[in-house]
Amino acid sequence: MTLEPTLAFLEKIKQNNNREWFNEHKDDYQSIKAEVTDFSSQLFEQMNKHDVLDESKIKIYRIFRDVRFGKDKTPFKSNWSGAYQRLGANRRGGYFFSIQPGNTQIGGGFFGPSPQDLLHIRKQISQEPETLKAIISDSTFVETFGELQGDQVKTTPKGFDKEDPAIELLRYKQMIVRHRFTDEEVASKDFALNVSNTFSKMRPFFDYMTEILITDLNGVILI
């Protein structure tokens, strides 16, 4: 399969973001929805060759925009996205994809850690920052994802020293990695495989983050 029709449909929505046009093209919408669902299933199958995902937690987000609270009152999104969760307490982190003409990207990591998990992550990193620094400075990581991303506090997290050698890492409230794809890559028949292979390069980061989340500061397993 190819997602070229999906890109074309999303481009048309961008140019005709109104309910009248959408209602006239409902059959096209249903066809593209099935295409995205098929892509998600193919990607799930590929990823389970190198990871273990929770099939009950697969998400394909609605294309309909919630206009109640945002400034953008257009009724439809110009992208189609989905997410996966790793299976079990011993596999932490989540995966995300967004298909959009000129802006298709995937992401992975820790989008909204609980306050307890975030504090634990910071304590572990403060104790031994060298491991994470080595992972995110590895050439494969940098070539694929660039740098670690996510929202950060502007000053010093409560309970930590502003002179901490790991302070730049401790400021993160989220820890996310991203990769963008060209429209040509998205339209390729091998796109699901390409995405899966790119996701697999997140594993050193995921494996390290899982290790620190399931152990205490002495390395004793908590689960």
C-alpha positions as CSV (number, residue, x, y, z in Angstrom):
1,M,0.0,0.0,0.0
2,T,1.0,3.6,-0.3
3,L,-0.1,6.7,1.7
4,E,0.0,9.0,-1.4
5,P,-3.8,9.2,-1.5
6,T,-3.8,10.2,2.2
7,L,-1.4,13.0,1.6
8,A,-3.5,14.2,-1.3
9,F,-6.7,14.1,0.8
10,L,-5.1,16.0,3.7
11,E,-3.9,18.7,1.2
12,K,-7.4,19.1,-0.1
13,I,-8.7,19.4,3.5
14,K,-6.2,22.2,4.1
15,Q,-7.5,24.0,1.1
16,N,-11.2,23.3,1.9
17,N,-11.5,23.2,5.6
18,N,-15.2,23.4,6.0
19,R,-18.1,21.0,6.7
20,E,-19.8,21.5,3.4
21,W,-16.8,20.3,1.4
22,F,-16.2,17.5,3.8
23,N,-19.8,16.2,3.6
24,E,-19.5,16.2,-0.1
25,H,-16.4,14.0,0.1
26,K,-17.4,11.6,2.9
27,D,-16.8,8.5,0.7
28,D,-13.2,9.8,0.1
29,Y,-12.8,10.3,3.9
30,Q,-13.9,6.7,4.6
31,S,-11.5,5.4,2.1
32,I,-8.6,7.4,3.5
33,K,-9.5,6.4,7.1
34,A,-9.3,2.8,6.1
35,E,-5.9,3.5,4.4
36,V,-4.5,5.0,7.6
37,T,-5.9,2.2,9.7
38,D,-4.2,-0.3,7.4
39,F,-0.9,1.6,7.7
40,S,-1.2,1.6,11.5
41,S,-1.8,-2.2,11.5
42,Q,1.2,-2.8,9.2
43,L,3.4,-0.6,11.4
44,F,2.2,-2.4,14.5
45,E,3.1,-5.8,12.9
46,Q,6.6,-4.5,11.8
47,M,7.3,-3.0,15.2
48,N,6.5,-6.2,17.1
49,K,9.5,-7.7,15.4
50,H,11.8,-5.6,17.6
51,D,9.6,-4.5,20.5
52,V,6.4,-5.6,22.3
53,L,3.4,-3.3,21.9
54,D,0.1,-3.3,23.8
55,E,-2.5,-4.0,21.1
56,S,-5.3,-2.8,23.3
57,K,-3.7,0.7,23.5
58,I,-3.3,1.4,19.8
59,K,-4.8,4.8,19.0
60,I,-5.7,6.5,15.7
61,Y,-6.8,10.0,16.5
62,R,-9.9,11.6,15.0
63,I,-9.4,14.1,12.2
64,F,-12.2,16.2,13.7
65,R,-10.9,19.1,15.6
66,D,-12.2,20.0,19.1
67,V,-12.9,23.7,18.5
68,R,-14.3,24.5,22.0
69,F,-11.2,25.8,23.6
70,G,-8.6,26.6,20.8
71,K,-8.3,29.7,18.8
72,D,-8.3,27.7,15.5
73,K,-12.0,27.1,14.7
74,T,-11.5,25.2,11.5
75,P,-13.4,21.9,11.9
76,F,-10.8,19.4,10.7
77,K,-7.1,18.7,11.3
78,S,-4.6,18.8,8.4
79,N,-2.8,15.8,9.7
80,W,-3.7,12.2,10.7
81,S,-1.9,10.8,13.7
82,G,-1.7,7.7,15.9
83,A,0.1,6.3,18.9
84,Y,1.3,3.0,20.4
85,Q,2.1,2.0,24.0
86,R,4.8,-0.6,24.9
87,L,3.4,-3.6,26.8
88,G,4.1,-4.1,30.5
89,A,5.7,-2.2,33.3
90,N,9.1,-3.4,32.2
91,R,8.8,-1.6,28.9
92,R,8.4,2.2,29.3
93,G,7.9,4.8,26.6
94,G,5.4,5.4,23.8
95,Y,5.5,5.9,20.0
96,F,3.7,8.5,17.9
97,F,3.2,9.2,14.2
98,S,1.7,12.2,12.4
99,I,1.0,12.1,8.6
100,Q,0.8,15.6,7.1
101,P,1.9,17.0,3.7
102,G,5.3,18.5,4.1
103,N,5.4,17.8,7.8
104,T,5.2,14.0,8.5
105,Q,7.0,13.0,11.6
106,I,7.3,10.3,14.2
107,G,8.1,10.7,17.9
108,G,8.9,8.6,20.9
109,G,9.6,8.9,24.5
110,F,7.9,10.3,27.6
111,F,5.3,12.8,26.7
112,G,3.6,13.3,30.1
113,P,5.4,11.5,32.9
114,S,3.6,11.6,36.3
115,P,5.2,13.9,38.9
116,Q,6.4,10.8,40.7
117,D,8.0,9.4,37.6
118,L,9.5,12.7,36.6
119,L,11.1,13.2,40.1
120,H,12.5,9.6,40.0
121,I,13.9,10.2,36.5
122,R,15.6,13.4,37.6
123,K,17.1,11.8,40.7
124,Q,18.5,8.9,38.7
125,I,19.9,11.2,36.0
126,S,21.5,13.5,38.6
127,Q,23.1,10.5,40.2
128,E,24.7,9.2,37.0
129,P,24.2,11.5,34.0
130,E,27.0,10.0,31.9
131,T,24.9,7.1,30.5
132,L,22.1,9.2,29.1
133,K,24.6,11.8,27.8
134,A,26.4,9.0,25.9
135,I,23.1,7.7,24.4
136,I,21.9,11.1,23.1
137,S,25.3,12.0,21.7
138,D,25.8,8.7,19.9
139,S,26.3,9.3,16.1
140,T,23.3,7.1,15.1
141,F,21.0,8.9,17.6
142,V,22.2,12.3,16.4
143,E,21.9,11.5,12.7
144,T,18.4,10.1,13.2
145,F,16.9,12.3,15.8
146,G,19.1,15.3,16.2
147,E,18.8,16.2,19.9
148,L,16.5,15.4,22.8
149,Q,13.4,17.5,22.8
150,G,10.4,18.3,25.1
151,D,9.1,21.0,27.4
152,Q,11.5,22.3,30.0
153,V,11.4,24.4,33.1
154,K,13.3,27.7,32.7
155,T,15.1,27.6,36.0
156,T,16.1,24.8,38.3
157,P,13.7,22.0,39.2
158,K,12.6,22.1,42.8
159,G,14.9,20.0,45.1
160,F,17.9,20.2,42.7
161,D,21.0,22.3,42.6
162,K,21.5,24.8,39.8
163,E,25.1,23.8,39.7
164,D,24.3,20.1,39.1
165,P,26.4,18.8,36.2
166,A,23.3,17.3,34.7
167,I,21.2,20.5,35.1
168,E,20.5,20.8,31.3
169,L,18.9,17.3,31.4
170,L,17.1,17.8,34.7
171,R,15.2,20.8,33.3
172,Y,13.2,18.5,30.9
173,K,9.5,17.9,31.8
174,Q,9.2,15.7,28.8
175,M,11.8,13.6,27.1
176,I,11.0,13.1,23.4
177,V,12.9,12.3,20.2
178,R,11.5,13.0,16.7
179,H,12.3,12.3,13.1
180,R,10.7,13.8,10.0
181,F,10.0,12.2,6.6
182,T,9.6,13.7,3.2
183,D,6.4,13.3,1.2
184,E,8.3,11.0,-1.2
185,E,9.2,8.7,1.7
186,V,5.6,8.8,3.0
187,A,4.3,7.8,-0.4
188,S,6.7,4.8,-0.7
189,K,5.4,1.3,-0.4
190,D,8.0,0.6,2.2
191,F,7.0,3.5,4.5
192,A,5.7,1.3,7.4
193,L,9.0,-0.6,7.3
194,N,11.0,2.6,7.2
195,V,9.1,4.0,10.2
196,S,9.6,0.8,12.1
197,N,13.3,0.8,11.5
198,T,13.5,4.4,12.6
199,F,11.6,3.6,15.8
200,S,13.9,0.8,16.5
201,K,16.8,3.3,16.8
202,M,15.1,4.7,19.9
203,R,15.6,1.5,21.8
204,P,18.9,2.4,23.6
205,F,17.1,5.5,24.9
206,F,14.0,3.5,25.9
207,D,16.0,0.7,27.5
208,Y,17.9,3.1,29.6
209,M,14.8,5.1,30.7
210,T,13.0,1.9,31.5
211,E,15.9,0.7,33.6
212,I,16.0,3.9,35.7
213,L,12.2,3.9,36.1
214,I,12.0,0.3,37.4
215,T,14.9,0.5,39.8
216,D,15.7,2.6,42.9
217,L,18.8,4.7,43.3
218,N,20.7,1.6,44.4
219,G,19.8,-0.3,41.3
220,V,17.3,-2.6,43.1
221,I,14.3,-3.6,40.9
222,L,11.1,-2.0,42.1
223,I,8.6,-4.2,40.1
